[in-house]
Amino acid sequence: MTSTKNPPVKKQLSSSGSHTISLCLFSLCAAISTWFADADPAANPEQLNPTQLQAYLLMGGAGIAQAQAVPAADQTTLLKRCWIINKQGRWESAKVSAGELPTIGTDTQSWSGPALDFAQEMLKQKPKVQIGLIFNAQPDTNIEDCCGIKTPAYRFSRKYSRIAIKQGTLKGMLWQGSGAISPLFTDLDHLENLISNIRTDLRLLELPFVAGETLGKKSANTQLHALTQDVHATAVAPTGSGGAGYAKAMLQLEKEWPDNLPTPKPTVPVIDPHIHAMAAKPGGLDIVAEWMKRNDVERCITSPLGQSRATTLEERKIMLENHRKYRGKIDRFCLIKPDEVATLEEAVKILKQEKTEGAVGFGEHYGHDLMFDDPKNVLLYQACGKVGLPVMFHIDASKNMVKQGMRRVERVLEICPDTKIIAHAYWWLHLPNGTCERMLSKYPNLYADVSGTRMVSVLNRDRNYSRKLLTQYQDRILFATDAGWWSFSKPIKERELQFELFERLGLRGEIKEKIYRKNAMTLFGWKPQIESPKE
């Protein structure tokens, strides 16, 4: 039997229905227009496409970009597929002006220099992408003005680069500037700091960096070429090559250091002996267990801080119960503040009780407002040595204070040879000048954990040197993150950079496994819970 379909019924819209649809279409168009206006105040007829936007950060002095008066509108033309970020964090259409002094800019800003040639060459070589420029160049800018993480110039670079990352892809950095001011450091020291700090803060550990030679500054240019020997993913644009020279060097780096590869991660479960948790609150370690599972952390150790330390009998009861729940998975350090004990015997008595109740170490020892080798600190180190608890210390500008060379740390290591001491925090900032290596060589009771953001920056600065140091002292380096209640809920893509860094350093498999797991197991006397993978 053949079925027949009824012919479609034609319906005529009422005037009210037609009016409603017209209003909806008008509202939709208005919304789209508003979105484009927000993305581009200059109303570029081209659409800003975040999936195609590749941004570059231009830093330094007038050599990279010299501010100029904004040309009249009838003297500029649109540079298609090119954008410049403004102070409001929005992308504006790039415009160029020809003449005796060609410029690139927007309706409110304009620059001369190699930036225009760089943008044009990148657009030529990348016909399917859009190029974004972040200008952070000022007259007479020195390297010192840009490398410190608290300087206005550095904060500007970090702020607008993060905006670019959210709206597209940050592909590289360009630099040209004057020499350093300080006679204590070379241009090379400052440039290495700048590169490593911004790579760490932007979570782009292999972000390409191109520095331009400066005409007539032979010593500075010599240091630039030395930079490429020490710091990965760096290159130099020669004098006279202009923006095309920057582009050529950048394109080569992008080829050698592609950013579209999967982020590497440890190949074995790790042990993290340095985290902070609200262990004295009911269920305070549950979020730690979730973080461990998500990040493939086999075992970890919590260190009490001021706001997370148990200060009452009830809080201590909760803390001990929390750790019993995760026995063999989440261990703990204990803590005595320097002003809480008066004698060595008193400290030893407390620490013995702590060890009986499960403490496997002491720390994080802050030593607020004390020099590192203050007698109050030394007393605690000696007590830990007698009880057999390793000590993990913190160093910064107001805690366990030191000077260049860290002689006060050495003094404690000499006074307390039976105490195993774990370095952390600003101790690592002395790595570039050789102090850390000298101390590890001289004192067998010194260990070092690699937790904290700045430690990533230091170890990623000169990978060849870091690899050599980690290989030589592979038995006393501890993987650690300094994760805490403030970061446990972050997604994998925002987790601590230590998980990525050690897979990028080129260490041999057996060395990585020592750092990831075995050294902590040996230091704290733990038996292995999993078999080591075969090489």
PECORKA-V886964 format. One line per field, one symbol per residue. phi: phi as a letter, one per 40 degrees, with the letter a starting at -180 (. if undefined). A space follows every 50 residues. Layout:
# PECORKA-V886964
phi->???
This chain:
# PECORKA-V886964
phi->.ccbccccccbbcccccccccccccccccccccccccccaccfcccccbd cbcbbbcbbhbcccabcbccccdcbbbcccgbbbccccgbcbccbbbchc bcbbabcbaabbhcdccccccccccbcbbbbbbbcbbbdfcbcccbcccb cdccccdcccccccccbabcbabbaaacccccccbcdcdccccdcccccc ccgbcbccbbbbcbdgbcccccccccdccbbcfbabccdgcgcccccccc ccccccbcbbccccadcbdbbbcabbbcccbdgcbcccccccccbfccaa bcbcbdcbccbbcccccccccdcccbdgbbcacbabcdccbbbccccccc ccccccchcbabicccfdgbcdcddccddccccccccgbcbbbbbacbbf cbbdgfcccccccccbccccbbcagcdccccdcgccccccccbcccbacb cgcccccccccbccccccccccbccbbbcabgcadcbccccdcbcdcdcc dccbcgccdcccccccaccccccbgcccbbccccc
